[in-house]
Amino acid sequence: MPRQLMSFDYAAKDLLRNKADHVIVEGLLTVLIGEHVTITKVLESESNQESANGKFNHVDMLCESDKGELILFEI
């Protein structure tokens, strides 16, 4: 039986639905930018469902670094 893969954008949006899972996304962002970040707010979330192959998810997040800087991430 072939394994069905989940796209990154869908996985991130799924993790952000539950506040307890924010730590996973925060960990990924921390590794990517080399600075610890905390998600303070999920600003916008949308899906495009025009076709099965063209489907995508979009999430905007406001995060704060340990330096107190506000950073906007778009996934």
C-alpha positions in Angstrom: 0.0 0.0 0.0 1.6 3.3 -1.0 2.2 5.9 1.7 0.3 9.2 1.3 2.6 12.2 1.9 1.5 15.4 3.6 2.7 18.8 2.2 4.7 21.0 4.6 2.2 23.9 4.4 -0.7 21.6 5.4 1.4 20.1 8.2 2.3 23.5 9.6 -1.3 24.7 9.5 -2.4 21.6 11.2 0.2 22.0 14.0 -0.9 25.7 14.5 -4.5 24.7 15.1 -3.6 23.4 18.6 -1.6 25.9 20.8 0.1 23.0 22.5 1.8 22.1 19.2 3.2 25.6 18.6 6.4 24.5 20.3 7.1 22.3 17.3 6.8 25.1 14.8 8.8 27.4 17.1 11.5 24.8 17.2 11.7 24.7 13.4 11.8 28.5 13.1 14.4 28.7 15.8 16.7 26.3 13.9 16.1 28.0 10.6 16.9 31.5 11.7 19.4 30.6 14.5 17.6 32.6 17.2 14.9 31.5 19.6 11.4 32.6 18.7 8.0 32.4 20.3 4.7 32.5 18.4 2.7 35.4 19.8 -0.2 35.3 17.4 -1.5 33.5 14.3 -2.6 36.4 12.1 -4.1 34.9 9.0 -4.8 31.4 7.7 -6.3 30.5 4.3 -6.5 27.6 1.9 -6.8 27.4 -1.9 -8.9 24.5 -3.0 -9.1 25.1 -6.8 -7.8 21.7 -7.6 -6.4 18.7 -5.8 -2.9 19.2 -7.3 -2.9 23.0 -6.9 -4.1 23.1 -3.3 -2.0 25.1 -0.8 -2.3 26.5 2.7 -1.1 29.9 3.8 -0.4 31.0 7.4 1.0 34.3 8.8 2.4 34.3 12.3 3.7 37.1 14.5 6.7 35.9 16.6 8.9 37.5 19.1 12.7 36.8 19.4 14.6 36.6 22.7 15.9 40.0 21.8 12.4 41.4 21.9 12.2 41.8 18.1 8.9 41.2 16.4 9.2 38.9 13.3 6.5 38.1 10.8 6.6 34.6 9.2 4.6 33.5 6.2 4.3 29.8 5.6 
